[in-house]
């Protein structure tokens, strides 16, 4: 294993630990991307392919995760009514 493998592996573990400790789910996809890049280095692929995989996997997982979380959070109230208060009962 060369330096790139250990760099990717340390990055994946560090990002995963920080994400778990800080309860920051937005950085978790980058740990997955770094893990995939480490696996690609272990398979003998070039550093440029590893960077492309890191960016591609991280971006795809980040977008899918945040899109699902955003929809779930905002489906209940409808579009454009986030700050609207319920009407007062004037009886």
N, CA, C and O atoms as a GROMACS GRO file, in nm:
protein
  364
    1UNK      N    1   0.084  -0.118   0.000
    1UNK     CA    2   0.000   0.000   0.000
    1UNK      C    3   0.089   0.125   0.000
    1UNK      O    4   0.190   0.130   0.070
    2UNK      N    5   0.052   0.221  -0.078
    2UNK     CA    6   0.133   0.342  -0.085
    2UNK      C    7   0.071   0.456  -0.004
    2UNK      O    8  -0.026   0.438   0.068
    3UNK      N    9   0.128   0.572  -0.019
    3UNK     CA   10   0.088   0.688   0.061
    3UNK      C   11  -0.057   0.729   0.035
    3UNK      O   12  -0.127   0.770   0.128
    4UNK      N   13  -0.104   0.719  -0.090
    4UNK     CA   14  -0.242   0.757  -0.120
    4UNK      C   15  -0.342   0.672  -0.043
    4UNK      O   16  -0.443   0.723   0.007
    5UNK      N   17  -0.315   0.544  -0.032
    5UNK     CA   18  -0.407   0.456   0.040
    5UNK      C   19  -0.420   0.501   0.185
    5UNK      O   20  -0.532   0.516   0.236
    6UNK      N   21  -0.307   0.523   0.252
    6UNK     CA   22  -0.312   0.562   0.392
    6UNK      C   23  -0.374   0.701   0.408
    6UNK      O   24  -0.444   0.726   0.506
    7UNK      N   25  -0.348   0.790   0.314
    7UNK     CA   26  -0.411   0.923   0.319
    7UNK      C   27  -0.563   0.915   0.310
    7UNK      O   28  -0.634   0.978   0.387
    8UNK      N   29  -0.611   0.837   0.213
    8UNK     CA   30  -0.755   0.820   0.197
    8UNK      C   31  -0.817   0.751   0.318
    8UNK      O   32  -0.925   0.790   0.363
    9UNK      N   33  -0.749   0.651   0.370
    9UNK     CA   34  -0.802   0.577   0.484
    9UNK      C   35  -0.809   0.666   0.608
    9UNK      O   36  -0.910   0.665   0.679
   10UNK      N   37  -0.704   0.742   0.634
   10UNK     CA   38  -0.705   0.834   0.749
   10UNK      C   39  -0.813   0.939   0.731
   10UNK      O   40  -0.882   0.973   0.827
   11UNK      N   41  -0.828   0.992   0.611
   11UNK     CA   42  -0.932   1.091   0.585
   11UNK      C   43  -1.071   1.032   0.608
   11UNK      O   44  -1.157   1.097   0.668
   12UNK      N   45  -1.095   0.911   0.560
   12UNK     CA   46  -1.226   0.847   0.576
   12UNK      C   47  -1.259   0.826   0.723
   12UNK      O   48  -1.370   0.855   0.767
   13UNK      N   49  -1.162   0.776   0.800
   13UNK     CA   50  -1.187   0.750   0.942
   13UNK      C   51  -1.205   0.881   1.017
   13UNK      O   52  -1.294   0.892   1.102
   14UNK      N   53  -1.122   0.980   0.988
   14UNK     CA   54  -1.132   1.109   1.058
   14UNK      C   55  -1.266   1.177   1.029
   14UNK      O   56  -1.330   1.227   1.121
   15UNK      N   57  -1.307   1.179   0.905
   15UNK     CA   58  -1.435   1.242   0.869
   15UNK      C   59  -1.551   1.166   0.933
   15UNK      O   60  -1.645   1.228   0.982
   16UNK      N   61  -1.544   1.034   0.932
   16UNK     CA   62  -1.651   0.955   0.993
   16UNK      C   63  -1.659   0.979   1.144
   16UNK      O   64  -1.768   0.991   1.199
   17UNK      N   65  -1.545   0.986   1.209
   17UNK     CA   66  -1.545   1.012   1.354
   17UNK      C   67  -1.599   1.151   1.387
   17UNK      O   68  -1.680   1.166   1.478
   18UNK      N   69  -1.554   1.250   1.314
   18UNK     CA   70  -1.604   1.387   1.338
   18UNK      C   71  -1.753   1.394   1.310
   18UNK      O   72  -1.827   1.460   1.384
   19UNK      N   73  -1.797   1.329   1.205
   19UNK     CA   74  -1.939   1.329   1.171
   19UNK      C   75  -2.021   1.262   1.281
   19UNK      O   76  -2.130   1.309   1.313
   20UNK      N   77  -1.970   1.155   1.339
   20UNK     CA   78  -2.043   1.085   1.445
   20UNK      C   79  -2.042   1.164   1.575
   20UNK      O   80  -2.145   1.174   1.642
   21UNK      N   81  -1.926   1.219   1.612
   21UNK     CA   82  -1.916   1.292   1.738
   21UNK      C   83  -1.996   1.422   1.734
   21UNK      O   84  -2.066   1.456   1.830
   22UNK      N   85  -1.986   1.494   1.624
   22UNK     CA   86  -2.055   1.623   1.612
   22UNK      C   87  -2.200   1.608   1.566
   22UNK      O   88  -2.275   1.705   1.558
   23UNK      N   89  -2.239   1.486   1.536
   23UNK     CA   90  -2.373   1.456   1.484
   23UNK      C   91  -2.404   1.540   1.360
   23UNK      O   92  -2.514   1.590   1.341
   24UNK      N   93  -2.302   1.552   1.276
   24UNK     CA   94  -2.310   1.628   1.152
   24UNK      C   95  -2.325   1.531   1.037
   24UNK      O   96  -2.226   1.476   0.989
   25UNK      N   97  -2.446   1.512   0.993
   25UNK     CA   98  -2.471   1.413   0.888
   25UNK      C   99  -2.434   1.464   0.749
   25UNK      O  100  -2.430   1.387   0.654
   26UNK      N  101  -2.408   1.594   0.736
   26UNK     CA  102  -2.374   1.648   0.604
   26UNK      C  103  -2.234   1.608   0.561
   26UNK      O  104  -2.207   1.604   0.440
   27UNK      N  105  -2.144   1.578   0.654
   27UNK     CA  106  -2.008   1.542   0.616
   27UNK      C  107  -1.989   1.391   0.598
   27UNK      O  108  -1.885   1.348   0.548
   28UNK      N  109  -2.086   1.312   0.636
   28UNK     CA  110  -2.075   1.165   0.625
   28UNK      C  111  -2.054   1.117   0.481
   28UNK      O  112  -1.977   1.023   0.462
   29UNK      N  113  -2.116   1.176   0.380
   29UNK     CA  114  -2.090   1.129   0.243
   29UNK      C  115  -1.944   1.142   0.200
   29UNK      O  116  -1.897   1.065   0.116
   30UNK      N  117  -1.872   1.237   0.257
   30UNK     CA  118  -1.732   1.254   0.221
   30UNK      C  119  -1.646   1.142   0.280
   30UNK      O  120  -1.544   1.106   0.222
   31UNK      N  121  -1.687   1.088   0.393
   31UNK     CA  122  -1.617   0.972   0.449
   31UNK      C  123  -1.636   0.851   0.357
   31UNK      O  124  -1.542   0.775   0.334
   32UNK      N  125  -1.755   0.836   0.306
   32UNK     CA  126  -1.781   0.726   0.213
   32UNK      C  127  -1.699   0.743   0.085
   32UNK      O  128  -1.643   0.646   0.034
   33UNK      N  129  -1.693   0.865   0.034
   33UNK     CA  130  -1.614   0.891  -0.086
   33UNK      C  131  -1.466   0.863  -0.065
   33UNK      O  132  -1.400   0.809  -0.153
   34UNK      N  133  -1.414   0.899   0.054
   34UNK     CA  134  -1.274   0.872   0.083
   34UNK      C  135  -1.249   0.721   0.098
   34UNK      O  136  -1.144   0.671   0.059
   35UNK      N  137  -1.345   0.650   0.153
   35UNK     CA  138  -1.333   0.505   0.164
   35UNK      C  139  -1.330   0.438   0.027
   35UNK      O  140  -1.254   0.343   0.005
   36UNK      N  141  -1.414   0.486  -0.064
   36UNK     CA  142  -1.414   0.431  -0.201
   36UNK      C  143  -1.280   0.461  -0.269
   36UNK      O  144  -1.226   0.376  -0.340
   37UNK      N  145  -1.227   0.582  -0.248
   37UNK     CA  146  -1.098   0.617  -0.308
   37UNK      C  147  -0.986   0.530  -0.250
   37UNK      O  148  -0.895   0.492  -0.323
   38UNK      N  149  -0.992   0.498  -0.121
   38UNK     CA  150  -0.892   0.409  -0.061
   38UNK      C  151  -0.900   0.269  -0.122
   38UNK      O  152  -0.798   0.206  -0.149
   39UNK      N  153  -1.022   0.222  -0.143
   39UNK     CA  154  -1.039   0.091  -0.205
   39UNK      C  155  -0.987   0.091  -0.349
   39UNK      O  156  -0.931  -0.008  -0.396
   40UNK      N  157  -1.006   0.203  -0.418
   40UNK     CA  158  -0.956   0.212  -0.555
   40UNK      C  159  -0.803   0.212  -0.558
   40UNK      O  160  -0.742   0.157  -0.650
   41UNK      N  161  -0.740   0.275  -0.458
   41UNK     CA  162  -0.594   0.272  -0.452
   41UNK      C  163  -0.545   0.131  -0.422
   41UNK      O  164  -0.444   0.088  -0.477
   42UNK      N  165  -0.615   0.061  -0.336
   42UNK     CA  166  -0.579  -0.078  -0.305
   42UNK      C  167  -0.591  -0.165  -0.429
   42UNK      O  168  -0.518  -0.264  -0.444
   43UNK      N  169  -0.683  -0.129  -0.519
   43UNK     CA  170  -0.700  -0.204  -0.644
   43UNK      C  171  -0.597  -0.164  -0.749
   43UNK      O  172  -0.586  -0.228  -0.854
   44UNK      N  173  -0.520  -0.057  -0.721
   44UNK     CA  174  -0.413  -0.018  -0.812
   44UNK      C  175  -0.449   0.088  -0.914
   44UNK      O  176  -0.376   0.106  -1.011
   45UNK      N  177  -0.557   0.158  -0.895
   45UNK     CA  178  -0.595   0.263  -0.990
   45UNK      C  179  -0.516   0.391  -0.964
   45UNK      O  180  -0.458   0.408  -0.857
   46UNK      N  181  -0.514   0.480  -1.062
   46UNK     CA  182  -0.434   0.601  -1.054
   46UNK      C  183  -0.496   0.703  -0.957
   46UNK      O  184  -0.616   0.698  -0.930
   47UNK      N  185  -0.413   0.795  -0.905
   47UNK     CA  186  -0.466   0.898  -0.815
   47UNK      C  187  -0.575   0.985  -0.880
   47UNK      O  188  -0.667   1.029  -0.812
   48UNK      N  189  -0.565   1.010  -1.010
   48UNK     CA  190  -0.668   1.091  -1.075
   48UNK      C  191  -0.803   1.019  -1.074
   48UNK      O  192  -0.907   1.082  -1.055
   49UNK      N  193  -0.802   0.889  -1.095
   49UNK     CA  194  -0.926   0.811  -1.088
   49UNK      C  195  -0.981   0.810  -0.945
   49UNK      O  196  -1.103   0.811  -0.925
   50UNK      N  197  -0.892   0.808  -0.848
   50UNK     CA  198  -0.934   0.810  -0.708
   50UNK      C  199  -1.002   0.943  -0.674
   50UNK      O  200  -1.104   0.945  -0.607
   51UNK      N  201  -0.945   1.054  -0.721
   51UNK     CA  202  -1.005   1.185  -0.695
   51UNK      C  203  -1.142   1.197  -0.764
   51UNK      O  204  -1.236   1.252  -0.706
   52UNK      N  205  -1.151   1.147  -0.885
   52UNK     CA  206  -1.279   1.152  -0.956
   52UNK      C  207  -1.384   1.069  -0.881
   52UNK      O  208  -1.499   1.112  -0.868
   53UNK      N  209  -1.344   0.953  -0.832
   53UNK     CA  210  -1.438   0.870  -0.755
   53UNK      C  211  -1.476   0.938  -0.624
   53UNK      O  212  -1.592   0.935  -0.584
   54UNK      N  213  -1.379   0.998  -0.557
   54UNK     CA  214  -1.407   1.069  -0.431
   54UNK      C  215  -1.510   1.180  -0.452
   54UNK      O  216  -1.608   1.188  -0.379
   55UNK      N  217  -1.486   1.263  -0.551
   55UNK     CA  218  -1.578   1.374  -0.578
   55UNK      C  219  -1.714   1.322  -0.625
   55UNK      O  220  -1.818   1.370  -0.580
   56UNK      N  221  -1.713   1.224  -0.715
   56UNK     CA  222  -1.839   1.172  -0.769
   56UNK      C  223  -1.924   1.102  -0.665
   56UNK      O  224  -2.044   1.129  -0.655
   57UNK      N  225  -1.864   1.013  -0.587
   57UNK     CA  226  -1.940   0.940  -0.485
   57UNK      C  227  -1.988   1.035  -0.376
   57UNK      O  228  -2.103   1.029  -0.334
   58UNK      N  229  -1.899   1.124  -0.330
   58UNK     CA  230  -1.937   1.218  -0.225
   58UNK      C  231  -2.051   1.309  -0.270
   58UNK      O  232  -2.147   1.330  -0.195
   59UNK      N  233  -2.040   1.362  -0.390
   59UNK     CA  234  -2.144   1.452  -0.440
   59UNK      C  235  -2.277   1.379  -0.459
   59UNK      O  236  -2.382   1.432  -0.420
   60UNK      N  237  -2.274   1.261  -0.516
   60UNK     CA  238  -2.398   1.186  -0.540
   60UNK      C  239  -2.468   1.151  -0.409
   60UNK      O  240  -2.588   1.171  -0.395
   61UNK      N  241  -2.392   1.099  -0.313
   61UNK     CA  242  -2.452   1.062  -0.185
   61UNK      C  243  -2.500   1.186  -0.110
   61UNK      O  244  -2.606   1.183  -0.048
   62UNK      N  245  -2.424   1.296  -0.116
   62UNK     CA  246  -2.464   1.420  -0.050
   62UNK      C  247  -2.595   1.473  -0.108
   62UNK      O  248  -2.685   1.512  -0.033
   63UNK      N  249  -2.606   1.474  -0.239
   63UNK     CA  250  -2.727   1.526  -0.304
   63UNK      C  251  -2.847   1.438  -0.272
   63UNK      O  252  -2.954   1.490  -0.238
   64UNK      N  253  -2.833   1.307  -0.282
   64UNK     CA  254  -2.944   1.216  -0.254
   64UNK      C  255  -2.988   1.228  -0.108
   64UNK      O  256  -3.107   1.235  -0.079
   65UNK      N  257  -2.891   1.230  -0.016
   65UNK     CA  258  -2.923   1.238   0.126
   65UNK      C  259  -2.994   1.368   0.160
   65UNK      O  260  -3.094   1.367   0.231
   66UNK      N  261  -2.943   1.480   0.110
   66UNK     CA  262  -3.003   1.608   0.144
   66UNK      C  263  -3.135   1.631   0.073
   66UNK      O  264  -3.222   1.700   0.127
   67UNK      N  265  -3.152   1.576  -0.044
   67UNK     CA  266  -3.280   1.590  -0.114
   67UNK      C  267  -3.389   1.515  -0.039
   67UNK      O  268  -3.500   1.566  -0.024
   68UNK      N  269  -3.359   1.395   0.008
   68UNK     CA  270  -3.458   1.317   0.083
   68UNK      C  271  -3.490   1.385   0.216
   68UNK      O  272  -3.606   1.391   0.256
   69UNK      N  273  -3.388   1.437   0.285
   69UNK     CA  274  -3.410   1.502   0.413
   69UNK      C  275  -3.490   1.630   0.396
   69UNK      O  276  -3.577   1.659   0.477
   70UNK      N  277  -3.461   1.707   0.292
   70UNK     CA  278  -3.532   1.832   0.267
   70UNK      C  279  -3.679   1.805   0.236
   70UNK      O  280  -3.767   1.873   0.290
   71UNK      N  281  -3.708   1.709   0.152
   71UNK     CA  282  -3.847   1.679   0.118
   71UNK      C  283  -3.926   1.632   0.239
   71UNK      O  284  -4.040   1.674   0.259
   72UNK      N  285  -3.867   1.546   0.318
   72UNK     CA  286  -3.936   1.492   0.434
   72UNK      C  287  -3.970   1.603   0.533
   72UNK      O  288  -4.077   1.602   0.593
   73UNK      N  289  -3.880   1.696   0.550
   73UNK     CA  290  -3.898   1.801   0.648
   73UNK      C  291  -4.003   1.903   0.603
   73UNK      O  292  -4.073   1.959   0.688
   74UNK      N  293  -4.016   1.927   0.474
   74UNK     CA  294  -4.102   2.035   0.426
   74UNK      C  295  -4.231   1.989   0.360
   74UNK      O  296  -4.311   2.073   0.319
   75UNK      N  297  -4.254   1.861   0.347
   75UNK     CA  298  -4.376   1.814   0.284
   75UNK      C  299  -4.501   1.846   0.366
   75UNK      O  300  -4.608   1.867   0.309
   76UNK      N  301  -4.489   1.850   0.496
   76UNK     CA  302  -4.607   1.866   0.582
   76UNK      C  303  -4.675   2.002   0.568
   76UNK      O  304  -4.797   2.009   0.576
   77UNK      N  305  -4.600   2.108   0.547
   77UNK     CA  306  -4.658   2.242   0.551
   77UNK      C  307  -4.692   2.297   0.414
   77UNK      O  308  -4.768   2.394   0.404
   78UNK      N  309  -4.642   2.240   0.310
   78UNK     CA  310  -4.669   2.292   0.178
   78UNK      C  311  -4.564   2.394   0.136
   78UNK      O  312  -4.486   2.442   0.217
   79UNK      N  313  -4.563   2.424   0.010
   79UNK     CA  314  -4.462   2.513  -0.044
   79UNK      C  315  -4.490   2.658  -0.007
   79UNK      O  316  -4.604   2.704  -0.022
   80UNK      N  317  -4.393   2.730   0.040
   80UNK     CA  318  -4.406   2.873   0.065
   80UNK      C  319  -4.479   2.911   0.192
   80UNK      O  320  -4.515   3.027   0.209
   81UNK      N  321  -4.502   2.818   0.282
   81UNK     CA  322  -4.576   2.850   0.403
   81UNK      C  323  -4.493   2.821   0.528
   81UNK      O  324  -4.549   2.788   0.632
   82UNK      N  325  -4.362   2.832   0.519
   82UNK     CA  326  -4.275   2.792   0.628
   82UNK      C  327  -4.290   2.881   0.750
   82UNK      O  328  -4.285   2.832   0.863
   83UNK      N  329  -4.308   3.010   0.732
   83UNK     CA  330  -4.316   3.101   0.846
   83UNK      C  331  -4.457   3.142   0.880
   83UNK      O  332  -4.478   3.227   0.966
   84UNK      N  333  -4.552   3.085   0.815
   84UNK     CA  334  -4.691   3.126   0.834
   84UNK      C  335  -4.748   3.069   0.963
   84UNK      O  336  -4.732   2.950   0.992
   85UNK      N  337  -4.813   3.154   1.039
   85UNK     CA  338  -4.875   3.109   1.164
   85UNK      C  339  -5.019   3.067   1.137
   85UNK      O  340  -5.082   3.114   1.042
   86UNK      N  341  -5.070   2.979   1.220
   86UNK     CA  342  -5.211   2.940   1.202
   86UNK      C  343  -5.302   3.058   1.232
   86UNK      O  344  -5.267   3.144   1.313
   87UNK      N  345  -5.420   3.064   1.169
   87UNK     CA  346  -5.511   3.177   1.193
   87UNK      C  347  -5.561   3.178   1.338
   87UNK      O  348  -5.580   3.073   1.400
   88UNK      N  349  -5.580   3.299   1.390
   88UNK     CA  350  -5.630   3.316   1.526
   88UNK      C  351  -5.781   3.290   1.530
   88UNK      O  352  -5.855   3.328   1.439
   89UNK      N  353  -5.823   3.228   1.634
   89UNK     CA  354  -5.966   3.200   1.651
   89UNK      C  355  -6.031   3.325   1.711
   89UNK      O  356  -6.000   3.362   1.825
   90UNK      N  357  -6.120   3.391   1.636
   90UNK     CA  358  -6.180   3.517   1.679
   90UNK      C  359  -6.321   3.498   1.732
   90UNK      O  360  -6.406   3.584   1.711
   91UNK      N  361  -6.349   3.389   1.800
   91UNK     CA  362  -6.485   3.369   1.850
   91UNK      C  363  -6.503   3.422   1.989
   91UNK      O  364  -6.612   3.412   2.045
   0.00000   0.00000   0.00000
